[in-house]
């Protein structure tokens, strides 16, 4: 992820570089949490554990307003 901001032609990603600074991205990533880490041992087999609650909530909201044929 740190290579997105690289100046090398084959490593850098211009879209990411113009969107936000590397420091801002890393700060946001360190502060953004959707699940309590103390539950990790209980959910060690669930690869999506850290975002499961977010996915469940988003799915519920989409089902309220979605058009399903």
C-alpha positions in Angstrom: 0.0 0.0 0.0 2.8 2.4 0.7 4.0 2.0 -2.9 0.9 3.7 -4.2 2.7 7.0 -3.6 5.9 5.9 -5.2 7.4 8.1 -7.9 8.5 5.0 -9.9 6.4 4.6 -13.1 5.7 0.9 -12.4 4.8 1.3 -8.7 3.0 4.6 -8.2 -0.8 5.0 -8.6 -1.6 8.5 -9.8 -5.3 8.3 -8.8 -4.3 7.5 -5.2 -1.5 10.1 -5.1 -3.8 13.0 -6.1 -6.7 11.9 -3.8 -4.8 12.1 -0.5 -1.4 12.1 1.1 0.2 9.0 2.3 0.3 10.3 5.9 -3.4 11.1 5.8 -4.3 7.7 4.4 -2.2 5.9 7.1 -3.7 8.0 9.9 -7.3 7.2 8.7 -6.5 3.5 8.3 -5.1 3.4 11.9 -8.3 5.0 13.3 -10.9 3.2 11.3 -12.3 0.2 13.1 -15.6 -1.6 12.7 -15.2 -4.4 15.3 -13.8 -4.8 18.8 -10.4 -6.6 18.6 -11.0 -8.4 21.9 -13.4 -10.8 20.0 -10.7 -11.9 17.6 -10.1 -15.3 19.3 -13.7 -16.2 19.2 -13.9 -15.4 15.5 -10.5 -16.7 14.3 -12.2 -18.8 11.5 -14.1 -15.9 10.1 -11.9 -14.0 7.6 -14.4 -11.2 7.3 -14.8 -10.8 11.1 -13.4 -7.3 11.3 -16.0 -5.9 8.8 -18.8 -8.4 9.3 -20.9 -6.0 11.3 -20.5 -3.3 8.7 -21.5 -5.6 5.9 -24.6 -6.8 7.8 -25.7 -3.2 8.4 -25.1 -2.1 4.9 -27.0 -5.1 3.5 -30.0 -4.3 5.8 -30.0 -0.7 4.6 -29.8 -1.7 0.9 -32.7 -4.1 1.3 -34.9 -1.4 2.7 -34.6 0.8 -0.3 -33.7 -1.7 -3.1 -35.9 -2.8 -5.9 -35.8 -6.5 -6.2 -37.4 -8.2 -9.2 
